[in-house]
C-alpha cells in the first residue's frame, strides 16, 4: 500500500543524502519521481546533500498546491511513480494535507524529510502536521553529534558563535558557517539548555548548577 513516510532528525544527520539515495534507487528501476524542496542551502530548485550531491527539484513555494502540480503533470502525459519532499518542515500544514491526498487519491508513495523542531525547540508547523498524518514516522539512525561527543538532539541558531533563542522561525543557513554569519549547530539537550555552543565552550566557565567537587 502507498504511504506517507516522514523521516526526521536534527540537522547534519543525513536526511537529504537519504532522500537522494531513495530517488537514485527508484530511478535505477525505471521509476520516475517528483522531487519537491523548499529553501535548500544550495539555492532555489535544488536538493543538495552536505556530501556534495545535488539534483534538480521543484521549489515548493508558499501557497503552491502540491497535489495540483502532480495531477497537472500526469494530465499532460508526464510520469510520476513517487514523490520526494526535502526540507518538509518549511511547508505549510495545508501542503502536508496535499501530500497525504497524493498518497490516498493517486496511490503514490510520498517520502518527506525534515527536522521536527526549530532553534527554540518548538515544532515546525509542517513537521507537526506530518507527525499527525504520516503512515510512518522514522527517526534517522545516523546520529549527529554535539561538540561534546554526545548525541545531538537539538538545533541551535548562532550569531558570531553565540546561540540565540529569538527571531524568525525560518532563516536559511547551514552548519559550519563563518563565525560572523547566522549559522546553525547541533547540540545535545544539556548544552542547548545552557546555550553552550562549541565556540562558547572554549571560553566558558563552569555553570552555577554544576556540582562542586569535594577537596581532599
N, C-alpha and C positions, 0 to 999 in steps of 0.2 A: 504494500500500500504506500502511496506517496506520503511524504511527511514534511512538516516544517520543523527543521532542526536548528537549534541555536547553540553555537559553540562560543563559549565565553572564557574570559581570563583577563589578567592585567595586561597593560602594555608590555611589549617585549617578550611575549610568551609564544609567538609563532602563529597567531591567528591568520594573518594574511598569507603566510607560507602554506598553511594547510588549505586555505581557500584556493590558492594556485595549484596545489597538488591534486585536489579533488577535480578541478577543471581539467587538468592535464590527463588524469586517469580516464575520465569520461570521453574526452576528445580522442584519445588513443583508441577507443572502442567505436568511433564513428558517431558519437553523440555530440550535439551542439547545444550550447547553453547561452543564457543571457546573464551577463555579469553587471551588477549594479554596484556602485560605490558612492561615497559621499565624503568630500573634504579629505581626500587621501594626501599624505605627506608629499607625494611626487607631483601633485597638481591635478587639475580637473580632468575627469575621464580616464583615470588610471588606477589600477590596482597594483600596489607595489609591496614588496617584502624588504625587510632590512637586510636580507641576504643578497639583495641586488636584482632580484627578479621583478619584472614589470610586464603587465599586459594591459591592453586597451579595455576600457569598461564604459558603461553608460553612467553619466553623472545623475544620481537620483536627487535632483534639485528640490527645493522646498515647494510643496504643492503639486508635485508630479504624481500622476496616478500610475503606479507600477503595474497594476493589473491591466489597465487600459493599454499600456505600452506593449505588454506581451501579446494581448489579444490583437492589437493592430499589426504586430509583426507576423503573427500566424495568418491573419486575414489577407496579408499581402503575399502570401506564399512562402514566407520565411519559416525556418525550422527552429524549434526550441524544445529541448528534451528536459531541461532542468534550469534552475535559477540559482545563482550565487550572489550573495549580498555581503559586501565587506563594509566595515565601519557602520554597522547596522544601528549602533547606539544613537547615531545622529538623525535617524529617521523619525518622523512624527508618528504617533500612535496609529493614526488612520492609515499610514503607509504600511505599517505592520499588519493591519487588518487586510490590506490588499494582498500582501504576501500569503496570508492564510487562504484568501479566496483563490489565489493561483493554484494552491495545493488542492483545495476542495472542488473547484469548478473545472480546472484544466487538467487534473490528475498529474501534476508535475511536482517533483521534489524541489524544495527550496532549502538552501543551506545558508544560514545567516551567521555572520561572525561579528563579534563586538565585545567591548568591555561593558561591565554591568554598572559600575559606579564612577562618578566623576571625582575630581580632586578634593571635593568636600565630603566624600563618602556617601553622596546622595545618588539614588538610582537615576540613570538617564531615562526619560520617558519612553524612548524606543525600546530600550532593554527591558524595562518593566513590562511593556506590552508583550514582548517576546516571551518573557517568563510566564505570563498569563495565558498565552495562546499556543506556544510551541508544543508539538507532539513529543519532542525530545530536547532536553537541555543538558549539555555536556560541558564540564569544566576541562579545559585543555590540560594535558598531562605534562607538557613541557613547563617546568617551573621557572619563572623569572625569580631572580634573587635580589634581595635588598643588599645594600653596600656592606651590611654586617655579616652576610652569608646565609641569613635565614630566608625562608620562603617569602617572596614579596606578595602581599595581598591587597595593597592599596596603591592608587595612582596619586602622585603629588605634582602640583604645578609649582615651578620655581621661577624666580626672577633674580638674576645675578646670584644664583646659587642658593637663595633663601626661599623656603617654602611659603606659599601664600594660600589663604583659605577663603578669599573673597574675589569676586569678579564674575564675568560672564561664564556660563557653564561651558560653552564651546569656544575655544580659542585654539586654532590649528597650530600644532607644534610637534615636537618629537623629542625623543630621548637624546642625550649626548649633544645638546646644543651648546654653543659658546656661552660662557657664564653670564654675559651681559644681556642675553636674549631670554624671552619667555620659553621655557622648556618644560620637560616632564621627567619625572624619576619614579621608579617603582620602589616602594618601601614596605617593610613588614609593619604590622599594626602598631607595635611598640614605638617604632621611630616615626611613624606617621603621627601618632598621638602626641609625641614630643616635638614634632616638627623638626626633626633632625635629619637633614639631607646628608649626602656624602660630603659636600663642601662644609657644612656646619660641623660635622663630626670631627674634622681635622683640627678645629679650634675650640670645640665645645667643652664646657666643664661638666662635671657630674650634675645630673638633675637633682633637685632637692628631695625627690622621692626615692632616691637610691639609698638602700640601707647602708648604714655606716659599718665599716669593717673594724671589729674589736682589735685594739692594740695589745700586744703581749705585755 
